[in-house]
Amino acid sequence: MVITINTVFDCCPGQAARQVRHGSSEASNFHVKYGNGLIVGGAVFCTAVWSYVLTQTGITWNLSPIGKVMPKEWREPESEE
């Protein structure tokens, strides 16, 4: 028995099984409907997570070494006398 593409799709009526959807004939309104909510929700979530990380986790960030790093004393060159 030889199976071809046409015989595989013969079980489904019409072109529904053979149609590949590359886009919609209607204008997509997903971004109009949910875009602002997703942006605001993402910003709130990001702010909440970073607020928790910065204030509650106890991570020492070591942002500046000024005042924390002490220079070594100068070593006097040894004289050859």
Secondary structure, DSSP 8 states (H G I E B T S, - for coil): ----HHHHHTTS-TTTTT---SS-SS---HHHHHHHHHHHHHHHHHHHHHHHHHHHS--------TTT-------------
